[in-house]
Amino acid sequence: MPARAPGSTLWEGPVPVDPLWNSTAARQMAAQRRPGAPIRLGRQHRTWTLAVLAERIGCSTATIRGWNAARGWST
């Protein structure tokens, strides 16, 4: 048996597939190679506003808005 950190679990069995990320919409967004599309899809799936997501990850709503508009990633 492989070594593992205390408190961690060893994954056994098949990896679960999340239906959202395996959906037609997600596949089409990935094919478009738009960086904001998966973020927007996940945010809308959870019914989070821009403000909620921004607060949860610690950035401004303007940053999230930029990602959703597919302007790319800020550094």
Secondary structure, DSSP 4 states (H G I P E B T S, - for coil): -----TT-----SPPP--TTTTSHHHHHHHHHT-THHHHHHHHHHTT--HHHHHHHHTS-HHHHHHHHTT-----
